[in-house]
């Protein structure tokens, strides 16, 4: 994929996650920091960013797995270490603190060098991780950065350099027309959708478009995550149903999303583990797919409101057809006191 200039936003250290007054910057603005953590959604471009930034004489790129697996390597010394993929070694681990502590131990043994660490936002334990990481930072401080989504200029530039797109502007218009514009802000989803509608062969109906989009988005492309969490072939329909359950509960309850840990719970974000589903492991896996994003640390929301509406309707329709869920019960849940379906759920 064609590389474009990305921006990054610093997450305030006061625990508010308030990024409203924080100005996005190029990563070069943080080049002199002793230590920072780069957070982003799956497929956002964290690995590409680290590989680019580490291409300097005083820097070295290493995966988190290699850092804690191999013995001390000479090339790790006197370098700024770009440690990629904390989430990859946490995936499938019985205790997510164990691989994280192994990274801290390695950094301590190396004499606490300058470092950068990447992680999926859903696998970052917010203030707890940040506080523990400070003990191995060169100056006792760790800055948290968020990789910003692609903007319209980035998207059009990428589309113009993709040989499978005949007309970048037309592709952008078609995506907007179908309500998929926000999905294109993720580089990996953008690339997958381009491949899914090769030569601008868009589906005929809105339903077909969203089914294609959801089936495309839910696929895991990181082999480390696949190896760590899968013991048998993935049933994508079951994963879409689990995601649909989460979306249906969220929309009907009027919540903003879900909290991944108890300390991030509030009235808008109930704890994910309190959801009652037939397969909680499947539910947690679905919550960590690209169908959901983490607007703030420790909390997730559907990647797009239209995607949430489609998945919720898809799940409820299947329950009606195959589990004999009474339609009247659903209508009662999504209707106001006047018996009319509320506008947000129509």
VOBA-1610 file (N, C-alpha, C; in pm, whole numbers, padded with zeros to 5 digits, always signed):
BEGIN
Unk+00084-00120+00000Unk+00000+00000+00000Unk+00087+00125+00000Unk+00043+00227-00072Unk+00113+00355-00076Unk+00115+00418+00062Unk+00230+00469+00104Unk+00245+00529+00237Unk+00213+00678+00231Unk+00139+00724+00330Unk+00101+00865+00339Unk+00147+00921+00473Unk+00149+01054+00484Unk+00190+01118+00608Unk+00078+01106+00711Unk+00110+01049+00826Unk+00011+01029+00931Unk+00029+01129+01044Unk-00076+01148+01124Unk-00067+01233+01242Unk-00095+01151+01368Unk-00053+01206+01481Unk-00061+01136+01609Unk-00107+01236+01716Unk-00189+01187+01807Unk-00243+01273+01912Unk-00201+01222+02048Unk-00149+01312+02130Unk-00106+01274+02264Unk-00227+01261+02356Unk-00234+01153+02431Unk-00342+01133+02528Unk-00298+01195+02660Unk-00374+01290+02713Unk-00335+01358+02836Unk-00307+01260+02950Unk-00214+01296+03034Unk-00173+01209+03145Unk-00260+01224+03269Unk-00367+01309+03261Unk-00451+01328+03379Unk-00562+01224+03390Unk-00562+01128+03295Unk-00660+01019+03303Unk-00796+01054+03248Unk-00812+01175+03190Unk-00944+01216+03140Unk-00971+01165+03000Unk-00864+01130+02926Unk-00876+01090+02785Unk-00935+01200+02699Unk-00928+01324+02750Unk-00983+01438+02677Unk-00882+01487+02575Unk-00907+01454+02446Unk-00814+01493+02340Unk-00864+01615+02262Unk-00970+01677+02311Unk-01033+01786+02236Unk-00936+01901+02211Unk-00856+01935+02311Unk-00767+02051+02299Unk-00624+02011+02265Unk-00605+01885+02225Unk-00472+01837+02189Unk-00460+01837+02038Unk-00356+01898+01988Unk-00338+01915+01843Unk-00264+01795+01785Unk-00317+01734+01679Unk-00246+01624+01613Unk-00111+01671+01558Unk-00011+01583+01567Unk+00124+01618+01525Unk+00183+01504+01442Unk+00283+01535+01359Unk+00358+01426+01296Unk+00441+01356+01403Unk+00479+01233+01378Unk+00553+01158+01480Unk+00689+01220+01509Unk+00742+01296+01415Unk+00871+01362+01436Unk+00867+01459+01553Unk+00746+01507+01588Unk+00733+01599+01702Unk+00764+01530+01834Unk+00759+01398+01834Unk+00783+01323+01958Unk+00916+01246+01953Unk+00998+01280+01855Unk+01122+01205+01832Unk+01219+01210+01950Unk+01218+01320+02025Unk+01313+01336+02135Unk+01263+01283+02268Unk+01142+01230+02271Unk+01090+01175+02396Unk+01169+01049+02435Unk+01200+01032+02563Unk+01270+00912+02607Unk+01188+00785+02586Unk+01055+00795+02608Unk+00972+00674+02597Unk+00828+00714+02562Unk+00769+00639+02468Unk+00626+00657+02442Unk+00564+00525+02400Unk+00431+00519+02417Unk+00352+00403+02374Unk+00262+00450+02261Unk+00259+00376+02151Unk+00174+00409+02037Unk+00055+00314+02035Unk-00065+00371+02050Unk-00187+00293+02050Unk-00263+00314+01920Unk-00336+00213+01879Unk-00417+00223+01758Unk-00505+00101+01742Unk-00607+00113+01660Unk-00697+00002+01635Unk-00628-00101+01544Unk-00680-00224+01537Unk-00623-00324+01446Unk-00620-00271+01303Unk-00506-00285+01238Unk-00495-00241+01099Unk-00474-00094+01080Unk-00452-00019+01190Unk-00439+00126+01179Unk-00306+00169+01119Unk-00204+00082+01127Unk-00075+00116+01068Unk+00038+00131+01168Unk+00025+00070+01285Unk+00128+00083+01389Unk+00260+00019+01345Unk+00254-00101+01290Unk+00376-00170+01247Unk+00447-00093+01137Unk+00372-00047+01038Unk+00431+00030+00929Unk+00499+00155+00983Unk+00433+00222+01076Unk+00490+00342+01137Unk+00622+00312+01207Unk+00625+00205+01285Unk+00747+00170+01358Unk+00859+00128+01263Unk+00826+00055+01160Unk+00928+00013+01063Unk+00989+00134+00993Unk+00906+00233+00962Unk+00957+00355+00900Unk+01046+00433+00996Unk+00998+00452+01120Unk+01071+00534+01216Unk+01202+00469+01260Unk+01204+00337+01262Unk+01324+00267+01309Unk+01433+00261+01203Unk+01406+00312+01085Unk+01503+00309+00976Unk+01604+00423+00990Unk+01662+00433+01108Unk+01764+00533+01138Unk+01882+00464+01205Unk+01996+00529+01200Unk+02117+00467+01255Unk+02108+00445+01405Unk+02039+00534+01476Unk+02035+00524+01622Unk+01911+00452+01673Unk+01840+00379+01584Unk+01716+00311+01623Unk+01718+00167+01574Unk+01634+00084+01639Unk+01627-00057+01600Unk+01485-00108+01620Unk+01432-00173+01517Unk+01297-00231+01523Unk+01305-00375+01571Unk+01222-00411+01667Unk+01217-00549+01717Unk+01074-00578+01762Unk+01027-00699+01732Unk+00894-00735+01781Unk+00901-00764+01930Unk+00790-00745+01997Unk+00784-00772+02141Unk+00817-00918+02170Unk+00771-01007+02083Unk+00798-01149+02103Unk+00947-01179+02096Unk+01015-01124+01997Unk+01160-01148+01984Unk+01235-01088+02102Unk+01191-00973+02149Unk+01261-00906+02259Unk+01263-00992+02386Unk+01152-01062+02413Unk+01147-01141+02537Unk+01185-01287+02516Unk+01198-01329+02389Unk+01230-01469+02360Unk+01380-01493+02350Unk+01450-01404+02277Unk+01592-01426+02252Unk+01678-01372+02365Unk+01797-01423+02372Unk+01894-01371+02467Unk+01937-01231+02423Unk+02007-01164+02511Unk+02053-01028+02483Unk+02128-01022+02350Unk+02087-00928+02263Unk+02151-00912+02133Unk+02233-00782+02130Unk+02352-00782+02070Unk+02436-00662+02064Unk+02365-00544+01996Unk+02283-00572+01894Unk+02218-00464+01819Unk+02110-00392+01900Unk+02074-00445+02015Unk+01974-00378+02099Unk+02036-00270+02186Unk+02167-00270+02200Unk+02234-00177+02290Unk+02259-00043+02223Unk+02250+00064+02304Unk+02278+00200+02258Unk+02190+00240+02140Unk+02069+00190+02138Unk+01973+00222+02033Unk+01839+00263+02096Unk+01762+00340+02021Unk+01622+00362+02057Unk+01545+00242+02005Unk+01483+00166+02094Unk+01415+00043+02054Unk+01269+00070+02018Unk+01231+00028+01898Unk+01091+00032+01855Unk+01035-00108+01874Unk+00962-00127+01983Unk+00913-00260+02022Unk+00768-00273+01974Unk+00747-00359+01878Unk+00618-00366+01810Unk+00535-00486+01856Unk+00410-00461+01896Unk+00314-00569+01916Unk+00301-00624+02056Unk+00284-00537+02156Unk+00254-00587+02291Unk+00128-00671+02288Unk+00029-00630+02210Unk-00098-00703+02202Unk-00078-00844+02151Unk+00021-00866+02063Unk+00043-00998+02005Unk+00089-01100+02109Unk+00169-01056+02206Unk+00216-01151+02308Unk+00119-01160+02425Unk+00026-01064+02432Unk-00079-01075+02534Unk-00192-01167+02487Unk-00209-01178+02355Unk-00316-01262+02300Unk-00295-01407+02342Unk-00395-01465+02401Unk-00388-01605+02441Unk-00317-01629+02573Unk-00257-01525+02633Unk-00187-01542+02760Unk-00288-01551+02875Unk-00264-01643+02967Unk-00355-01660+03081Unk-00352-01537+03171Unk-00235-01474+03183Unk-00221-01352+03263Unk-00152-01249+03176Unk-00226-01146+03134Unk-00172-01046+03042Unk-00056-00968+03102Unk-00040-00974+03234Unk+00071-00902+03298Unk+00205-00971+03275Unk+00203-01102+03253Unk+00329-01178+03242Unk+00415-01134+03124Unk+00363-01130+02999Unk+00446-01083+02887Unk+00485-00937+02900Unk+00398-00857+02959Unk+00429-00715+02979Unk+00545-00700+03076Unk+00543-00776+03184Unk+00653-00771+03282Unk+00783-00824+03221Unk+00772-00918+03126Unk+00893-00969+03060Unk+00959-00859+02977Unk+00879-00774+02915Unk+00933-00660+02840Unk+01002-00563+02936Unk+00937-00536+03048Unk+00996-00445+03147Unk+01128-00500+03199Unk+01132-00630+03223Unk+01255-00693+03273Unk+01367-00681+03171Unk+01334-00701+03042Unk+01435-00691+02938Unk+01488-00548+02927Unk+01399-00449+02932Unk+01441-00310+02924Unk+01529-00273+03043Unk+01495-00324+03159Unk+01575-00297+03279Unk+01714-00357+03265Unk+01722-00479+03211Unk+01850-00547+03193Unk+01936-00476+03089Unk+01871-00413+02991Unk+01944-00340+02887Unk+01990-00202+02934Unk+01960-00168+03058Unk+02003-00039+03111Unk+01903+00072+03089Unk+01777+00036+03068Unk+01669+00133+03050Unk+01695+00228+02932Unk+01702+00173+02811Unk+01725+00257+02692Unk+01599+00335+02653Unk+01616+00429+02562Unk+01499+00495+02502Unk+01417+00390+02428Unk+01285+00397+02438Unk+01204+00295+02371Unk+01070+00352+02327Unk+01011+00282+02231Unk+00874+00306+02184Unk+00807+00170+02181Unk+00684+00164+02228Unk+00610+00037+02238Unk+00475+00053+02170Unk+00437-00040+02082Unk+00306-00032+02017Unk+00212-00137+02073Unk+00082-00105+02070Unk-00019-00197+02123Unk-00156-00160+02067Unk-00238-00261+02042Unk-00378-00234+02010Unk-00444-00172+02133Unk-00531-00076+02109Unk-00592-00004+02222Unk-00673-00095+02312Unk-00737-00195+02255Unk-00820-00285+02336Unk-00736-00372+02428Unk-00606-00382+02403Unk-00518-00467+02484Unk-00425-00385+02573Unk-00448-00256+02580Unk-00366-00168+02666Unk-00442-00141+02795Unk-00378-00166+02908Unk-00445-00153+03037Unk-00432-00014+03097Unk-00441+00083+03013Unk-00452+00223+03051Unk-00350+00266+03155Unk-00398+00331+03260Unk-00309+00390+03360Unk-00221+00287+03430Unk-00271+00166+03448Unk-00194+00063+03519Unk-00068+00027+03440Unk-00082+00007+03308Unk+00033-00023+03224Unk+00130+00095+03219Unk+00074+00214+03205Unk+00159+00333+03195Unk+00243+00351+03322Unk+00181+00331+03436Unk+00251+00350+03563Unk+00364+00248+03579Unk+00339+00123+03543Unk+00441+00018+03557Unk+00555+00039+03458Unk+00522+00095+03341Unk+00625+00116+03240Unk+00720+00229+03279Unk+00674+00321+03362Unk+00758+00433+03405Unk+00883+00385+03478Unk+00876+00268+03541Unk+00989+00219+03619Unk+01109+00182+03533Unk+01087+00165+03400Unk+01198+00132+03311Unk+01220+00240+03205Unk+01156+00354+03221Unk+01178+00466+03130Unk+01306+00540+03170Unk+01382+00591+03073Unk+01506+00662+03106Unk+01487+00779+03202Unk+01372+00848+03193Unk+01350+00962+03282Unk+01229+00943+03373Unk+01177+00820+03379Unk+01064+00792+03467Unk+00930+00840+03414Unk+00926+00880+03286Unk+00802+00927+03226Unk+00771+00849+03099Unk+00642+00829+03071Unk+00599+00759+02950Unk+00483+00836+02888Unk+00497+00876+02764Unk+00391+00948+02693Unk+00307+00848+02614Unk+00176+00869+02611Unk+00086+00782+02536Unk+00037+00856+02413Unk+00057+00796+02296Unk+00015+00854+02169Unk-00092+00768+02103Unk-00179+00833+02029Unk-00282+00762+01952Unk-00257+00788+01804Unk-00255+00680+01724Unk-00239+00692+01579Unk-00372+00736+01518Unk-00376+00855+01463Unk-00501+00912+01411Unk-00548+00837+01286Unk-00679+00835+01262Unk-00732+00772+01140Unk-00686+00847+01016Unk-00696+00781+00902Unk-00668+00847+00775Unk-00770+00958+00753Unk-00727+01070+00698Unk-00822+01174+00660Unk-00857+01159+00512Unk-00947+01242+00463Unk-00993+01229+00324Unk-00877+01245+00226Unk-00787+01336+00254Unk-00672+01357+00166Unk-00584+01231+00160Unk-00562+01168+00278Unk-00484+01044+00283Unk-00551+00935+00199Unk-00684+00921+00219Unk-00759+00814+00153Unk-00752+00829+00001Unk-00776+00951-00047Unk-00773+00974-00192Unk-00633+00950-00249Unk-00529+00987-00173Unk-00392+00964-00219Unk-00363+00815-00231Unk-00409+00737-00132Unk-00390+00592-00136Unk-00466+00531-00253Unk-00591+00575-00272Unk-00673+00521-00381Unk-00612+00553-00518Unk-00556+00673-00531Unk-00496+00713-00657Unk-00375+00629-00693Unk-00309+00574-00591Unk-00189+00492-00616Unk-00221+00342-00618Unk-00350+00308-00609Unk-00388+00167-00611Unk-00430+00128-00754Unk-00360+00034-00816Unk-00391-00002-00955Unk-00528-00066-00973Unk-00590-00112-00863Unk-00721-00177-00875Unk-00836-00076-00872Unk-00803+00050-00845Unk-00905+00155-00842Unk-00895+00237-00970Unk-01002+00235-01047Unk-01000+00305-01176Unk-01013+00456-01158Unk-01095+00496-01061Unk-01120+00639-01039Unk-01131+00662-00888Unk-01032+00724-00829Unk-01029+00743-00684Unk-01147+00826-00635Unk-01177+00934-00704Unk-01288+01021-00663Unk-01421+00945-00668Unk-01440+00864-00773Unk-01565+00788-00787Unk-01576+00682-00678Unk-01464+00617-00645Unk-01464+00517-00538Unk-01505+00583-00407Unk-01448+00700-00380Unk-01480+00774-00258Unk-01628+00812-00254Unk-01681+00855-00368Unk-01823+00893-00375Unk-01914+00772-00350Unk-01878+00658-00410Unk-01959+00537-00393Unk-01957+00490-00248Unk-01842+00499-00184Unk-01831+00460-00042Unk-01916+00551+00045Unk-01911+00682+00017Unk-01993+00778+00092Unk-02141+00753+00071Unk-02179+00725-00053Unk-02319+00699-00087Unk-02375+00581-00009Unk-02289+00481+00017Unk-02331+00360+00087Unk-02308+00367+00238Unk-02261+00482+00287Unk-02238+00498+00430Unk-02114+00430+00482Unk-02015+00406+00393Unk-01894+00336+00433Unk-01773+00428+00446Unk-01795+00558+00435Unk-01683+00652+00430Unk-01592+00642+00553Unk-01651+00629+00672Unk-01569+00625+00794Unk-01487+00496+00803Unk-01532+00390+00738Unk-01456+00265+00740Unk-01324+00280+00666Unk-01321+00371+00569Unk-01201+00387+00489Unk-01089+00459+00563Unk-01116+00508+00684Unk-01013+00577+00762Unk-00912+00481+00823Unk-00940+00350+00814Unk-00846+00248+00861Unk-00774+00190+00739Unk-00640+00201+00732Unk-00568+00157+00611Unk-00595+00013+00571Unk-00601-00077+00669Unk-00621-00218+00636Unk-00762-00243+00584Unk-00862-00181+00645Unk-01000-00195+00598Unk-01014-00134+00459Unk-00950-00019+00438Unk-00952+00045+00307Unk-00897-00050+00201Unk-00785-00112+00229Unk-00724-00204+00133Unk-00812-00326+00109Unk-00873-00379+00215Unk-00960-00496+00201Unk-01085-00464+00120Unk-01143-00345+00142Unk-01263-00308+00069Unk-01232-00284-00079Unk-01115-00229-00106Unk-01074-00212-00246Unk-01066-00348-00315Unk-01007-00445-00246Unk-00997-00580-00303Unk-01134-00647-00314Unk-01222-00618-00217Unk-01355-00681-00217Unk-01443-00629-00330Unk-01423-00504-00369Unk-01502-00446-00479Unk-01408-00413-00595Unk-01326-00511-00629Unk-01227-00493-00735Unk-01291-00437-00862Unk-01222-00342-00923Unk-01270-00278-01047Unk-01405-00210-01026Unk-01424-00156-00904Unk-01546-00081-00870Unk-01674-00162-00888Unk-01667-00292-00860Unk-01783-00380-00873Unk-01859-00382-00741Unk-01931-00273-00712Unk-02002-00259-00585Unk-02128-00345-00584Unk-02168-00397-00466Unk-02294-00473-00455Unk-02414-00386-00492Unk-02522-00451-00534Unk-02639-00379-00580Unk-02719-00315-00466Unk-02733-00389-00354Unk-02820-00339-00246Unk-02739-00293-00126Unk-02804-00214-00041Unk-02741-00166+00083Unk-02711-00284+00175Unk-02803-00381+00181Unk-02782-00498+00266Unk-02659-00577+00220Unk-02648-00600+00089Unk-02534-00673+00035Unk-02403-00598+00062Unk-02410-00466+00053Unk-02291-00385+00076Unk-02242-00400+00219Unk-02334-00393+00316Unk-02293-00402+00456Unk-02253-00544+00495Unk-02316-00643+00434Unk-02276-00780+00461Unk-02133-00803+00410Unk-02106-00755+00291Unk-01972-00767+00235Unk-01871-00692+00322Unk-01907-00570+00364Unk-01816-00489+00446Unk-01786-00558+00579Unk-01890-00610+00645Unk-01870-00674+00776Unk-01789-00803+00765Unk-01816-00882+00663Unk-01739-01005+00643Unk-01593-00973+00612Unk-01571-00861+00546Unk-01435-00819+00513Unk-01363-00769+00638Unk-01431-00685+00716Unk-01369-00621+00832Unk-01335-00720+00941Unk-01418-00821+00962Unk-01402-00908+01078Unk-01281-01000+01067Unk-01228-01018+00948Unk-01116-01110+00929Unk-00990-01059+00996Unk-00928-01147+01073Unk-00802-01116+01140Unk-00686-01143+01044Unk-00600-01043+01026Unk-00488-01057+00933Unk-00354-01068+01004Unk-00353-01053+01136Unk-00228-01064+01212Unk-00206-01209+01252Unk-00103-01272+01195Unk-00081-01414+01217Unk-00054-01447+01363Unk+00011-01355+01436Unk+00038-01378+01578Unk-00093-01392+01656Unk-00190-01307+01626Unk-00320-01315+01694Unk-00393-01442+01653Unk-00383-01478+01527Unk-00449-01600+01480Unk-00392-01722+01551Unk-00259-01731+01558Unk-00194-01845+01621Unk-00221-01852+01771Unk-00231-01736+01834Unk-00244-01733+01980Unk-00385-01761+02029Unk-00484-01728+01948Unk-00621-01735+01998Unk-00708-01839+01930Unk-00659-01900+01824Unk-00744-01994+01751Unk-00697-02137+01771Unk-00784-02222+01818Unk-00754-02365+01829Unk-00831-02444+01724Unk-00923-02377+01657Unk-01002-02441+01552Unk-01043-02334+01452Unk-01085-02373+01330Unk-01123-02274+01230Unk-01231-02179+01281Unk-01219-02052+01242Unk-01313-01950+01287Unk-01441-01956+01206Unk-01554-01954+01275Unk-01683-01943+01209Unk-01718-01795+01206Unk-01698-01732+01090Unk-01718-01588+01080Unk-01864-01549+01107Unk-01958-01636+01073Unk-02099-01607+01099Unk-02125-01599+01249Unk-02064-01689+01326Unk-02079-01684+01472Unk-02017-01557+01529Unk-01902-01516+01474Unk-01840-01393+01521Unk-01926-01272+01488Unk-01986-01271+01370Unk-02074-01160+01333Unk-02198-01159+01421Unk-02248-01277+01459Unk-02363-01283+01550Unk-02326-01228+01687Unk-02207-01263+01737Unk-02163-01212+01866Unk-02150-01060+01862Unk-02093-01009+01753Unk-02081-00864+01738Unk-02220-00801+01727Unk-02311-00869+01658Unk-02448-00820+01645Unk-02519-00813+01779Unk-02495-00913+01865Unk-02552-00912+01999Unk-02506-00788+02075Unk-02375-00761+02070Unk-02321-00643+02140Unk-02382-00514+02087Unk-02395-00506+01955Unk-02452-00386+01894Unk-02600-00370+01929Unk-02674-00482+01929Unk-02817-00476+01962Unk-02838-00429+02106Unk-02763-00487+02199Unk-02775-00447+02339Unk-02739-00299+02355Unk-02631-00257+02290Unk-02587-00118+02302Unk-02692-00021+02249Unk-02745-00048+02128Unk-02840+00044+02067Unk-02972+00049+02143Unk-03020-00068+02185Unk-03149-00073+02257Unk-03136-00006+02394Unk-03020-00025+02460Unk-02999+00035+02592Unk-02961+00182+02583Unk-02921+00226+02464Unk-02883+00366+02447Unk-02745+00398+02501Unk-02658+00297+02509Unk-02522+00318+02560Unk-02429+00363+02448Unk-02313+00414+02488Unk-02213+00459+02390Unk-02124+00345+02344Unk-02106+00244+02431Unk-02018+00133+02398Unk-01999+00044+02519Unk-01880-00014+02531Unk-01851-00107+02641Unk-01715-00075+02703Unk-01706-00096+02833Unk-01579-00083+02904Unk-01513-00221+02909Unk-01383-00225+02881Unk-01311-00352+02881Unk-01263-00391+03020Unk-01266-00297+03112Unk-01227-00327+03250Unk-01318-00251+03346Unk-01323-00298+03468Unk-01418-00241+03566Unk-01389-00095+03598Unk-01261-00056+03597Unk-01227+00082+03633Unk-01265+00183+03525Unk-01305+00134+03405Unk-01346+00224+03297Unk-01498+00230+03282Unk-01571+00168+03372Unk-01717+00163+03365Unk-01778+00297+03406Unk-01879+00342+03332Unk-01965+00452+03375Unk-02104+00429+03316Unk-02191+00527+03326Unk-02329+00507+03280Unk-02338+00484+03129Unk-02242+00536+03054Unk-02242+00521+02909Unk-02170+00395+02862Unk-02081+00344+02947Unk-01999+00229+02908Unk-02008+00119+03015Unk-02106+00029+03005Unk-02113-00085+03097Unk-01999-00182+03069Unk-01967-00267+03166Unk-01856-00359+03149Unk-01892-00469+03050Unk-01804-00495+02958Unk-01827-00597+02855Unk-01853-00733+02918Unk-01779-00767+03021Unk-01792-00900+03082Unk-01923-00919+03157Unk-02003-00812+03171Unk-02135-00826+03233Unk-02243-00864+03132Unk-02206-00860+03003Unk-02302-00902+02900Unk-02324-01054+02913Unk-02448-01095+02897Unk-02482-01238+02911Unk-02501-01298+02773Unk-02403-01377+02731Unk-02404-01437+02598Unk-02369-01584+02611Unk-02415-01664+02516Unk-02397-01809+02525Unk-02249-01849+02522Unk-02164-01768+02458Unk-02022-01800+02448Unk-01942-01673+02477Unk-01899-01655+02602Unk-01830-01533+02640Unk-01694-01520+02574Unk-01628-01631+02548Unk-01498-01625+02479Unk-01516-01568+02339Unk-01620-01615+02271Unk-01650-01565+02137Unk-01687-01417+02142Unk-01760-01378+02245Unk-01802-01238+02260Unk-01680-01148+02276Unk-01585-01188+02359Unk-01464-01109+02381Unk-01379-01102+02255Unk-01374-01213+02179Unk-01299-01212+02053Unk-01363-01116+01953Unk-01496-01118+01945Unk-01566-01030+01852Unk-01542-00883+01887Unk-01537-00853+02017Unk-01516-00716+02063Unk-01378-00664+02027Unk-01286-00754+01997Unk-01148-00715+01965Unk-01118-00721+01816Unk-01222-00739+01735Unk-01204-00735+01590Unk-01213-00591+01542Unk-01188-00571+01414Unk-01194-00436+01356Unk-01337-00384+01344Unk-01436-00464+01384Unk-01574-00416+01387Unk-01595-00316+01500Unk-01499-00311+01593Unk-01505-00217+01705Unk-01376-00136+01709Unk-01388-00014+01759Unk-01271+00072+01774Unk-01266+00122+01918Unk-01151+00174+01957Unk-01133+00223+02094Unk-01112+00374+02090Unk-01219+00453+02102Unk-01204+00599+02097Unk-01125+00653+02215Unk-01132+00582+02327Unk-01051+00616+02445Unk-00996+00485+02501Unk-00893+00495+02583Unk-00832+00377+02640Unk-00934+00299+02723Unk-00938+00169+02703Unk-01019+00083+02788Unk-01166+00077+02754Unk-01207+00144+02645Unk-01347+00144+02605Unk-01357+00122+02455Unk-01462+00053+02412Unk-01481+00027+02270Unk-01620+00071+02225Unk-01630+00105+02098Unk-01757+00136+02034Unk-01755+00071+01896Unk-01871+00050+01834Unk-01870-00003+01697Unk-01792+00089+01604Unk-01732+00032+01503Unk-01647+00109+01412Unk-01727+00217+01341Unk-01859+00198+01328Unk-01944+00297+01262Unk-02088+00272+01305Unk-02165+00378+01321Unk-02305+00366+01363Unk-02384+00280+01264Unk-02363+00299+01135Unk-02436+00221+01036Unk-02402+00072+01045Unk-02276+00042+01072Unk-02235-00098+01090Unk-02304-00157+01212Unk-02312-00080+01321Unk-02380-00127+01442Unk-02527-00155+01414Unk-02592-00066+01340Unk-02734-00085+01308Unk-02755-00210+01224Unk-02668-00230+01125Unk-02682-00348+01040Unk-02659-00477+01119Unk-02551-00481+01198Unk-02520-00603+01274Unk-02628-00634+01377Unk-02682-00530+01441Unk-02789-00551+01539Unk-02913-00608+01470Unk-02951-00551+01357Unk-03068-00598+01283Unk-03044-00741+01232Unk-02923-00769+01189Unk-02887-00902+01139Unk-02901-01005+01250Unk-02854-00971+01370Unk-02862-01063+01484Unk-03008-01087+01525Unk-03086-00978+01535Unk-03225-00992+01578Unk-03309-01068+01475Unk-03281-01045+01347Unk-03353-01116+01241Unk-03326-01266+01249Unk-03201-01301+01279Unk-03167-01444+01291Unk-03234-01506+01412Unk-03243-01430+01521Unk-03309-01482+01642Unk-03459-01503+01616Unk-03517-01415+01538Unk-03659-01429+01504Unk-03681-01552+01417Unk-03594-01570+01320Unk-03613-01678+01222Unk-03579-01816+01278Unk-03469-01824+01354Unk-03421-01956+01396Unk-03445-01988+01543Unk-03467-01886+01626Unk-03488-01912+01769Unk-03627-01872+01814Unk-03712-01838+01719Unk-03853-01804+01747Unk-03867-01691+01849Unk-03774-01594+01844Unk-03786-01476+01930Unk-03907-01395+01884Unk-04003-01368+01973Unk-04124-01294+01932Unk-04092-01154+01882Unk-04145-01120+01766Unk-04123-00987+01711Unk-04179-00880+01805Unk-04291-00914+01869Unk-04353-00818+01960Unk-04261-00777+02074Unk-04178-00871+02120Unk-04085-00839+02229Unk-03981-00738+02183Unk-03933-00757+02059Unk-03834-00663+02006Unk-03896-00525+01986Unk-04016-00523+01929Unk-04085-00395+01906Unk-04104-00321+02038Unk-04138-00395+02144Unk-04158-00332+02274Unk-04028-00271+02326Unk-03917-00339+02300Unk-03787-00291+02348Unk-03740-00165+02275Unk-03778-00151+02148Unk-03726-00039+02069Unk-03829+00071+02047Unk-03943+00060+02115Unk-04049+00160+02099Unk-04056+00252+02221Unk-04108+00372+02197Unk-04130+00467+02305Unk-04263+00441+02373Unk-04298+00527+02465Unk-04423+00510+02540Unk-04544+00519+02450Unk-04530+00585+02335Unk-04642+00599+02241Unk-04657+00480+02149Unk-04568+00378+02166Unk-04575+00259+02084Unk-04507+00271+01950Unk-04445+00386+01923Unk-04375+00409+01796Unk-04226+00384+01816Unk-04164+00315+01720Unk-04021+00289+01729Unk-03944+00421+01736Unk-03855+00434+01835Unk-03780+00558+01852Unk-03693+00583+01731Unk-03671+00711+01700Unk-03605+00750+01575Unk-03467+00686+01559Unk-03392+00676+01669Unk-03254+00626+01662Unk-03248+00480+01622Unk-03361+00405+01635Unk-03358+00261+01609Unk-03439+00220+01487Unk-03490+00317+01411Unk-03577+00281+01299Unk-03501+00214+01186
//
